[in-house]
């Protein structure tokens, strides 16, 4: 299962709202992108 689907399922389980879950996952991706320099390299 792709990561985005797993994150969405967990967010939906916690928030019980489809749109809130989608927003939460999108906000997570934005925050990760903004701090990509701190995360280091994956490969």
N, C-alpha and C positions, 0 to 999 in steps of 0.2 A: 504494500500500500504506500503510495507516495506520501512524503512528509506533509504536504499541504492538507491532504485529506485527514491525516491523523491529527494534525493541529486543529482543524475545523471540528472534527468529531469531539475532541476534548473540550474545546471552547463551547460547543453547543450543549454538551453534557452539563457544563458548569453554569451556563447562562440561560439555557432553555429558550433561546430566541435565535432564529436563523440569521437575521440581519445583524444582531449584536455579535454573534459568533463570527460572521464574515468580517465585520469591522475589526474585531479583536485580532484575528489572524493577519489582516492587512496591516494593522498598526504594528504588530510584531515584526513583520517583514520590513517595514519602514524603519523601525528602530534598529534592527540588525544592519540594514544598509548604511544608516547614518554612523554606526560604530564599527564598520567593517575593518578599519585599521587596527582596532584593539583586539579583534578576534584572531588575527594571524592567518596563516595559510592552511588550507585543508589538505592540499597535496604537497 
